[in-house]
Amino acid sequence: MSMTQTLRRSLVGLAALAALALGGSALAGAATSTTPATGGGAPNGTAPAGPGQGQPPSGTRPNPTSPGGHVGVSGKTEQALSSDVAAKVKAAAEAKVSGGTVERVETDVDHGSPYEAHVRKADGTELEVLVDSSFNVTAVNTMGHP
């Protein structure tokens, strides 16, 4: 084998090792940058940052059982409800979906309703119950998860 072939093989091997190291470090960085399951999805229990400041990508939520945090296609962020409004939205959802468990209630940014409730049925089906400002259910959507 000539000196050129040996050098070429060495360089190809080094390039492959560099690519593996870079990919591995990217995976390790992604694995360590997850949000905690407690504390509302932000460090030390603080509110999540706004768009462009550590906010999760559109369609995601830091903690699926915490109200608020989802950023809709409009760029608006869902918010937690005051306790009296939350109780009325929860009651409307429970009346519409018998036997379901309301996991959270919050503002709605995707459908034009002011409020939504996320409900899990006994069979595991997840529903989104849309509620208007008079606390009437306007729609029940089955949630599709990948």
ZIRA-V638420 format. One record per residue. RES is the residue in one small letter. SS is DSSP state (~ for helix, > for strand, _ for the rest). OMEGA is omega in degrees with one decimal (* if undefined). D_LAST is the distance of its C-alpha to the last C-alpha in whole Angstrom. Layout:
# ZIRA-V638420
RES:SS:OMEGA:D_LAST
RES:SS:OMEGA:D_LAST
This chain:
# ZIRA-V638420
m:_:-177.0:52
s:_:179.7:53
m:~:179.6:52
t:~:179.3:50
q:~:178.5:48
t:~:179.2:48
l:~:180.0:47
r:~:178.9:44
r:~:179.0:43
s:~:179.6:43
l:~:177.7:41
v:~:178.4:38
g:~:178.1:38
l:~:178.5:38
a:~:178.8:35
a:~:177.9:33
l:~:178.6:34
a:~:179.1:33
a:~:177.9:30
l:~:179.9:29
a:~:179.6:30
l:~:177.8:28
g:~:178.9:25
g:~:179.3:25
s:~:176.7:26
a:~:177.7:23
l:~:179.2:21
a:~:178.0:23
g:~:178.5:23
a:~:-178.4:20
a:~:-178.0:20
t:~:-178.3:23
s:_:177.7:21
t:_:178.6:19
t:_:-179.7:20
p:_:-178.8:21
a:_:178.6:20
t:_:176.1:23
g:_:174.8:25
g:_:174.9:23
g:_:178.0:21
a:_:-178.5:24
p:~:175.6:27
n:~:176.3:30
g:~:179.6:28
t:_:178.8:29
a:_:178.3:27
p:_:178.7:24
a:_:179.6:25
g:_:179.9:25
p:_:180.0:24
g:_:-178.1:25
q:_:178.9:26
g:_:178.1:23
q:_:178.6:21
p:_:179.4:17
p:_:179.3:15
s:_:178.7:15
g:_:179.2:12
t:_:179.9:12
r:_:-177.7:14
p:_:-179.7:17
n:_:-172.5:17
p:_:178.5:15
t:_:177.5:18
s:_:178.0:20
p:_:177.4:21
g:_:175.8:21
g:_:-179.9:19
h:_:176.7:17
v:>:-179.6:18
g:_:179.7:17
v:_:177.9:18
s:_:-177.0:22
g:_:178.4:22
k:_:-178.6:23
t:>:176.0:22
e:_:-176.4:21
q:_:172.8:24
a:>:-179.5:25
l:_:173.1:27
s:_:-173.1:31
s:~:-179.0:32
d:~:177.1:34
v:~:179.2:31
a:~:-179.9:28
a:~:-179.6:30
k:~:178.3:31
v:~:178.7:27
k:~:-179.9:26
a:~:179.0:29
a:~:179.9:28
a:~:179.7:24
e:~:178.6:26
a:~:-178.0:28
k:~:-176.9:26
v:_:-177.9:23
s:_:177.8:26
g:_:179.0:25
g:_:177.6:22
t:>:177.7:21
v:>:-178.9:21
e:>:177.6:19
r:>:173.9:20
v:>:-175.4:22
e:>:173.1:22
t:>:178.6:23
d:_:178.0:21
v:_:-174.1:21
d:_:-169.6:18
h:_:-179.7:20
g:_:174.4:24
s:_:178.3:24
p:_:-174.0:26
y:>:173.2:24
e:>:175.0:21
a:>:175.7:20
h:>:-172.8:17
v:>:174.7:18
r:>:177.1:17
k:_:-177.7:18
a:_:180.0:20
d:_:177.9:18
g:_:178.7:15
t:_:178.7:13
e:>:-178.8:13
l:>:171.7:15
e:>:-178.2:16
v:>:179.6:20
l:>:-173.9:22
v:>:-179.8:25
d:_:-175.4:28
s:_:174.4:31
s:_:178.6:33
f:_:172.4:30
n:_:177.1:30
v:>:-179.8:26
t:>:179.2:25
a:>:172.8:22
v:>:-177.7:19
n:>:172.1:16
t:>:-179.2:13
m:_:175.8:10
g:_:179.4:7
h:_:-179.2:4
p:_:*:0
